[in-house]
Amino acid sequence: MAHVLVRSRRLSDAQSLILRMVRKSGVSRGEIVESLVSVCDNLGWNSLVFDLLIRTYVQARKLREGSEAFRVLRSKGFCVSINACNSLLGGLVKVGWVDLAWEVYGEVVKSGIDLNVYTLNIMVNALCKDQKIDNVKSFLLKMEEKGVFPDIVTSNTLINAYCREGLLDEAFEVMNSMPGKGLKPGLFTYNAIINGLCKKGKYARAKEVLDEMLCNGLSPDTATYNTLLALVHFSNMKKAGLVPDNVIYTILIDGYCRNGIMSEALKMRDEMLEQGCVMDVVTYNTILNGLCREKMLADADALFNEMVERGVFPDFYTFTTLIHGYCKDGNMNKSLNLFETMTQRNLKPDIVTYNTLIDGFCKVGEMEKAEELWVDMISRGISPSHISYGILINGFCSLGHVSEAFRLWDEMVEKGIKPSLVTCNTVIKGYCRSGNASKADEFLSKMLSKGVAPDSITYNTLINGYVREENMDKAFVLINKMEKQGLFPDVITYNVILNGFCRQDRMKEAELILRKMIEKGVNPDRYTYTSLINGHVSQDNLKEAFRFHDEMLQRGFVPDDKF
């Protein structure tokens, strides 16, 4: 029947019939293909029927089944047009089934079907999606051998992919090569480049590209101006015939907020209202985030009240933003009130909300409240992450409760959560602060056994711990160990050792450390000289103290009053 409908040019009816076949439960791809093939001997066959079958699978979003049907057709020696093949390949790439797309592409090539530029662009997009952009050049060469050459879509796909990866030089290389291939960069090309530059913070260069685009007679669209954020003034938009709307105002406000220019952000908000645009929850959240980042919490509170009065309902992001702002300011009562209001409104806090509150209470030393929130978080079915553990461990270490911190570390490891280097460094710092450098040294071995490699901060903390205990021999053992692992002592390492000698009135050794650090290419800083000056002053050796004072000035360091 499908063959008859196709011959009668009733393609819509034919596709409806095939769609019913495709959707019918209990019928395999092989059976569907067999039913279409079996009538060919009597009626003759029309390849358009098989094209419709593949296209119908794609439109019905049955891409895996479509791929199987394509293979069955090929195995029976029936051809499918390149357009139908492209439809299937494009569908697979769109949903991210790139490996399957390459399998189907391989079948298409083996079948001898002539490929076209659409095939080329689909597969270039597949490589870009799969982050295999380095393979594009070799693929294009193979396609050129088949007589298929890239077009402007190919260039735009590559430029967009390079910009997404931050490879701006490569993006410009592609754009600059376009005229030599008879291709002219279009609006999409320029928008991708401008967007890439803005993401990298190269705003001046982005403005130059915009000017080049205008000189080439291309009119910017809303996407261009959205990308440029606050760099392009509204007057330019209006001259170009674009009317700023709620979305554009909000994006421009966000541009000012991200750069901490709150006065301009609020001016833009005022202009937005004057133009008759209504502020929605996204606009309010954008400004609230900017105010909280700049610690303008009184203004944030006033804006929140205004938002409620105007009937704009605060959402999850509103409360999380304000909670984070007040936690950073140490105002835990306000943060907790907002948290309670949030839960009363049936807005469910997530792991980030809890981490923010727990961190806030840890920083003000209220560990009981932090633990209460920890229990509440788990009772809501939210499992602590390595960040959650790190926050609580840091809180206990800061108060010298190292045994409690270590209990949490063990619990985290038992649960299969790999501790981060930051968390491990926190435990080492906790042991050292409580005057137990040897325990910290044992913990170093433990973190190594868990596959966490120490960094310079790890060693500097441990070295400082031994120096504070006046165990200089152990400190030097650690420096040797550090160097063996390819971590070279920095100015902090040398300053810790040098200061340790100065505090023990071992000034000759301290000056040897100064010479050694300079020999190793590590420049002394103000702290180095302050330690040496204080060491000599404590021994009433004012002549040497003033010598180092003069050397300090010659190196451009301004002394303070700490000696």
N, C-alpha and C positions, 0 to 999 in steps of 0.2 A: 504493500500500500504506500509506503514511504517513497519508493521508487516512482510509482505512478504519480504521486503528488508533486514530486520534484520535476518530472518530465512535463507536467502540466503547468509548471512554474508557480505552483501554489506552495511556495517555500515556507510561509508562515504556518500553514496547516501541517506541512510535513514536519516542521520543528515541534509543533504542539504534540503531534503523534509520538515523535522520538522522546520528548520530555516525559510523556506518560510511561513510556517503556523504561526510561532511566529511573524514574521514581517508583516503579512497581517493586514492591518488596519481594524478596525471595528469588529474584532473577539475577543471574550472574552476568558479568561483562561479556564473558565468552558466549553465553546464550543469546544476548542481544546482538552481538556481532554476527553470530551464526544465522540468526533469523533474517538479518539484512543481506547476508551473503548468499543464503540458500536459494533465493529467487533470481539471482543474477544469471544463472544458466538459461532460464526460460525467458526473462524479460530484458536481459542485458543489464549492465550496471552503469550507474552514474556516480562519479567520484564525489559529487556534491552531497550525496546522501551521507557518505562517511565524514565529509567535512562538517556537516550539520550535527552528526553524532558527537564528534569531538568538541565542537563549539557549545553544544547543549550541556555536555558534562561540565565545561568550564563555567558557563552561565549559572548552572545549578550548584556551583561550588563543590562539585564532586571531582576534585582534581586528581586524586590518587586513582579513582575508578577510570577517569579519562585517560590517564597514563597507561593503565592496563589495557583498555580498549584499543589504544593506539598500537601497543605491542602485538595484540592479537591480530589486528588488521595487517600489520607488517608481516607477521608470521605466515599469513594466508596470501601474501603477495599483492595486497591491495594498496594503492597509493592514497595519500592524504596530501592536500595542497599545502604549500608553505605557509599560507595565511592561517589555516587551521592549526598547523604546528606552532606558529607564532602565538596564537591565541592560548594554546596549552602552556607553552613556555612562559609567556607573560604572566599567566595566572599563577603558576608555580612560584615564580620569582616574587610576585607581589605578596604572597602569604609567607614567604621566607623559606620555602622548601627548595633551597638552592641545589642541594645534592641530587635530588630527584630531577630537577630541571636539567642538570648536566647529563644525567643518564638518558633522558629523553632526547636531548640535543645530540648525544652520541648516536642514537638510533636514527635520527633525522639525517645526519651526515652519512651514515652507512647506507641509507636507502637511496642516496644519490639525488635527493630532492634539491633543486637549486635554492640556495639561501639568498636572502636579501638584506637590505640595510636595517629592516625592522628586527630580523633575527640578531644581527650584529649588536644593535642597541640593547635588546633584551638581555643578551649574555654579558655585555659590558656592565650593565646594571647589576647583574647577578654577581660578577666579580667584585664590584664596588660594595654591594650589600654584605658580601662575605669577607670584607676587608682584605681582599686579595688584589688591590689596585696595582701592585707591582707586576702582576701577570697580564695586565691589559695590553701592554705594548706587543708582547709575543702573540697574543690572541689576534690583535689587529693585523699583524703581519700575515698570519695564517689566512685571515679573511680576505686580505688583499690578493693573496695567491689564488683565491677562489673567485676573484673579480668583484668582491664586495668592498666598498670603500666607506669610511666613516662620514657622517654628515654633522650638521650643527647640533643635533640631539646628542650625538656621541660626545662632542666637545663639552656641551653643557652638563652632561652626566658626570664626566670626568672632573670638570671644574668644581661642581657641587660636592663630589666625593672628596677631592683634595682639600677643599675649604672646611668640610666637616672634620677632617683629620688634622686641620691646622697647618697643612702643607701649602702655604700661600705661594711660595716661589714656583712650585710645580703647577699650581692653578694659573698663575700669570703666564707661565711658559706655554700652556695649552692655549690660553686666550690670544697670546701674541702670535701663535702659529696659525691661527684661524684664517687671517686674510690671505696668506700664502697658499691656502687650500681652496680659496674662492668662497670662504665662509665669513659672514659678517656677525660679530658679537651682537646679541639682542638683549632685550630687557632682562630675560631670565639669567643670561650670562653675567650681566653687571650686578644684578641683585645678589647672586651667589657670591661674587667677589666682595661686594660691599659688606654682606653679612659676615663672611669669613674674616675680613679685616676688623670689623667692629668687635667680634668675639675675641680677637687677639688684642684688643685695645688700641689698634692702629687707626685712630679716628681721623687724624690729619690725612693719611693716605686714602681712607675711605671717602673723604670729602673730595679729594683730587679725582678719584674714579667716578664719583657722582658728576663732577664738572665735565669730565671727558664724555660721559654718557649723554649729558645735555648737549654738548658740542656736536655729538654725532646725530643729533636730531631725535633722540629717544626721549619720550616723556615718562618721567617716573610714575610708578603706581603707588598705591597705598603700602604695599609690601616694602618698597624702597624706603619710604619715610619711616615706617615702623622699625626697620632695621637700624636706621641712623639715630633713632631715639631723639635725644634733645639736641643733637648736633645741627640739625637743620631747622631753622626757625619756621614758625607757622606761616609767616608772610610768604615764604617761598612755596609752601604747599598751596596757598590760596591763589598765587599767581599761576600755578600749574593746573588750576581748576579743581583741586581736591579740597573737600570740606572736612575739617577735623571733626571726628565724632568721638563718642564716649571711649571707644577702644584706643584710638590714637592718643587722646588726652592722657589716658591711664598709662600707656606705654611711655609717653614723654615724661610724665610725673615719675614713673619708675626709674627712668634714666637719671633724673636729678637725685632721687633718693639713693640709688646705688652709689652715686658719687658724693653723697653726703651734703648736697647743696639743698638743704631743706627750705630755705627762704624762697628759692626759685620754684621748688616743687609746690609750695603753698600758693605762690603767685599763679602758677599754672592751674591749680585747683580752682582759684577764684575766677580766672578767665573762663575755665570750663563751665562754671555755673552761670557766668554772664552770657555765655553763648547758648544757654538753654539746655545744656547736657545735664543729665541726672547722674549723681554719683551712686554706683552700686557697691555691693560688698567687696568686689575686687579692687575698686578704686580706694575704698576706705582701708582695706588690708594693706595695700601698697604704701599708703601714707603712714599708717600705723607702724609698719615694718621699718620705714625710714626714720621715724621719730624715735623708736625704741633703739635702733642702732646708734643714733646720735645721743642717746640717754636723755631725750627730751620727754620724760615720762609724764610730766604734768600736762603737756600738750597732747600726749597720746591719750591720757585719761579723759581730757576734755573732748577729744575727737570721738572717742568710744561712746561717751554720753550723747554726743550730737547724733551719732549713727543710730543709736537706739531710739532717740526722740523722733528721728525722721522715718522711723518704721523700717529701717534696713536691718535685717536679722543677722547678728554676728554668727559666723560659722566656725568650724573647727580651727581653721587657720587664724582667725581673729584672736581666739583665746590663746592658742599656742604662741603666737607672736607676742602678746602682752605678757604671758607667763614668763617667757624667755627674757623679755626686757626687764621685768621686775626682779627676776632671779639674779641677773647680772648686776643689778643695783643693790642686791642684798636685802630687798624688801620682801621677805618670805611670807609675811602675813597677807600682803596684797596678792602675791602669787597663789597662795593657798585658797584665798577667797575666790579668785578667778577660776581656779581648778574646780572648786565646789559648784560654782555657778554653771560651769561648763557641763559637769556631770548631771546637774539638775535639769538641764535643757536637753538631756539625752544625746549629747555630743560625746562620743566615746574617745577617751584619751588613748594615744598609742604609745609605743615604746619611747619615741622622741620626747613626748610630753613628760612621761615619768622620769626619763634620764635627766631632763632639764631641772625638774623639781628636786630630785634626789641630789644632783650636783649642787644645786643652790643651798640645800640644807647642810650638805657636807662642808661647803665652803664657810658657812657661819658656825660650824662646829656642832650642829644639832643632829647628832648621829641617831638618836632615838627616833626622831621624826623621819629621818631618811630611811631607817629600817621599817617603820610603819608603812611608808609608801611602797617600799620593796615588797612587803607582804601583800599589800593591796593590789599591786601590779600583777603578782603571780595569781592571786585569787580571781582576777579578771581574765585569766587564761593567756596573759602576755608573758612570754618567756624572756628572762634577762639575756641580753647579748653580751659579747665581750666588752662592749663600751659600758654597759650597765655595771658589770663586775669591776671594770677599771675605775669607774667613778667612786664606787663604794670602798674599794681597796685603797684608793688615794685618800679618801676621807679618814679612814682608820689610821693610815700611816701618818697623816698630817698631825694627828693627835697622839702619836706614839703608840697606838694600839696595834702593834705589828702582829701579835699572835692571832688577833681577830682577822686582820687582813690576810694572813697566811692561810687561815681556815677557808676564807672565801676563794683564795687562789686554788687550793686543793679541790674545793667543790666545783669550781669552773672546769678544771682539768678532768675530773671524774665524769662530768657531763659531756665531755668530748669537745668542749669549746677551747680552741687554741688561744692561749694568752697572747696579747700583743706585746711588742717590745716596750711600748709606753707603760703598760701595766707592770711588766717585770722591773723596769727601771724605778717605778714607784715603790715596789716592795724593797728593792735595794736601798733606795733613799730612806725608807722608813727604818730599816735596820741600822743604817749609819747614823741617822738622827738620834736614835735611842742608844747610841754608843756601843753598838754590837756589829762591828765591821766584819768579824770572823763569820758570823751568821750570814751576813750579806754575801761574803765570799762563797759560802756553801750554796747559797741560793743561786749564785752565778752558774755553778756546776749543774744545778737542777734545771735552770732555764735552757742551758745548752743541750741537756738530755731530752728536752721537749721540742728541740728543733728551732729554738729562738736564738738567733745570733746577736750577741751584744754589739753595741755601737760605742762611739767615743763618749757619749753621755753616761753609759753604763760604767765604763772604766773610770771616768773622771769622778763620778759619784763615789765609787769604791775607794779610789786613791785618796779622795778627800776624807773619807771615813777613817782610813788608817792614819792619815796625817794628823787628824784631830785627836787620835789616840796616841800620837807621837811615835807611831810604829813606822818609821821611815823605810826600814828594810823591806817590809811587806809592800809598801807603796812602790818601791823601785822594782820589785818582782812583778807587780802588776803592769808597770810600764813596759817591761821586757815582753810579757805575755801579750800585751796590746799590740806591740810592734810585730810580733810573730804572726799575728792574725791580720796583718796588713793595715792596721789602724795606727796612724802616726799621731804622737802627742801634739796637741794644739796649744794655743796661748793659755787656755784654761788649765790644761794639765800642768804646764810649767809653772803657772802662777800658784797653783795649789801646793806644789812641792816647795817652791821658793818661799811662799808665805809660811809654810811649816818650819823651814829652817830659820826664818827671821823670828818667829815666835819662840824658838828654842835658843835664840841668841847665837846661832851658828851662821854668822854673816859671811864667812869665807865660802862655805858650801852654797849659800844663797847666791853669791856673786858668780860662782862656778856654773850654777844653773842658768843665770842670766846670759853668760857667755855661750853656753851650750845651745840655748834656744836661738840666739842670734846666728850661730854657726849653722843651725839646722834650717835657717830661713824663716823662723817664726819671730815676728816683730813684737817686742814688748809693748804693753799698753799702759794706760794710766794706773791701773791696779798694780802692775808689776813694780812701778816706781814708788807708789804709795807704800807698798809692803817694805821695800828696801829703805826708804826714808824713815819709816816708823821703827824699823829694826835698829838702825844706827842711832836714832834719837833715844831709844830705850837704853842704849849703852853709853849715852852722853857723847857719842862720836859725831858732833855737829859738823865737823869738816866734811866727812863722808856724806852726811845727810844733805848738806848744801850742794855737794858735787852732783849727787843724783837728782837733786831738785833742778839744778841748771841743765843737766842732760835731758831731763823730762821736758823742760820748756823748749829746748832746742828741737826736740822731736814733735813739738806742736801740741803737747798736752797741757791743759790748764789744771794746776793743782787745786785740790779742795782743802777744807779745814780739818781733815781727818788725821792730821799728824801735828 
